[in-house]
Amino acid sequence: MAGIETRPARWQADYALAIVALVWGTTFVVVKQAITQISALYFLSLRFSLATLCLLLLFIPAFRRMSRRQLFAGLRGGLITGIFLWCGYVLQTFGLHYTSAGNSGFLTGLYIVLVPLLGALFYRQKPAVRELAGLVLASAGMVVMTLPASGARSGINLGDLLTIACAVAFAFHLLVLAYFSKRESVEAVAIGQVACAALLSTASLTVEKPVAAWSASVVSAIVLTAVFATAIAFALQTWGQKYTTPTRTALIFALEPVFALVTAVVFGEPARWAALMGGALILAGILVVELRTSHA
C-alpha cells in the first residue's frame, strides 16, 4: 500500500486478540449444541464458506488497491496457514467423539506451551522471561480448570491422541500466521486461510456424508460462528499477530476457556471452584506480561 503505515501500539493488537478469545469462548456453547444436529464437516463447510463470502465483501476495496503480486502472495500465505487451521478444527472435532470434553479442553490447551517451544526451534525466537512466567501461570490455570472435569481415568485413548495432534496443528497455525501476517497483506492472508478451510471441509464431505436436522438454532449457529467467530475473528487475529509475538498470542488465547466458563455459568451451569481458580491463574499469567508492557 502507498504511504507510510502507522504502527499501532502493542496493547491494541493484544486487545484485538483478547476480543477474538472472547468471541470464541462465548460461542462455544452454541457450537456444542449445533454439532448435535448437524455433522461436523458439514457444519465447518457451511461456516467457513459463509465466512469467506463475508470477508470477500469486506475486503473488496482493499483488494482493488493492491497489486496482483501482493494479492496472490497474501492468498498463498493464507492457503498455507489455512491447512493447519483446518487440521486443528477437524482433529479436535473427531477427538471429541472418543474423549471427554475436559480432556479435550486440557489437551487442546497444550498449544499454549508448544508455541514458544516450536517458535524457538524453527524461528530462533526466544520468548522473554516475563512471557515465560505468564505461560507457566496460564498453563497451570488450564490444568486446574480442566483436569477435575475429566474424571479419574488413567491411560490415553484415540481421542486424546487426536486432540494432542490438534494442539500441534493450532500451534503451527499461530506460528505460520505470524510469519505471513508480518510479510504479506493482512486482508489477503485472512481470506486465504478461511477459504482454504472452506475448500478442505467441503471436499471432505465425500468422506463424511452431510447430515443435518435443520432448525432455527442450527441456522443461527452457522450464521453466528461464520460472521463473528470466523470472518471477524480471523481478520482480527491476522491483524493482531502482525504487531505482536506468537507467544503473547498463545497466552492471550488462554482466555478462551475463561470466557467459555463465564458464558456457561450465565446459561445456568454451576460454577466449580477449580474452574474459578484456574481462570484466576490464567488472568494472573496475562497480567504478569501486560502490566509491564501495556505501554509498548
Secondary structure, DSSP 8 states (H G I E B T S, - for coil): --S------HHHHHHHHHHHHHHHHHTHHHHHHHTTTB-HHHHHHHHHHHHHHHHHHHHHHHHHHS-HHHHHHHHHHHHHHHHHHHHHHHHHHHHTTTS-HHHHHHHHTTHHHHHHHHHHHHS-----HHHHHHHHHHHHHHHHHHGGGG-S--S--HHHHHHHHHHHHHHHHHHHHHHHHTTS-HHHHHHHHHHHHHHHHHHGGGTS---B---HHHHHHHHHIIIIIIIIHHHHHHHHHHSS-HHHHHHHHTHHHHHHHHHHHHTT----HHHHHHHHHHHHHHHHHHHHHTT-
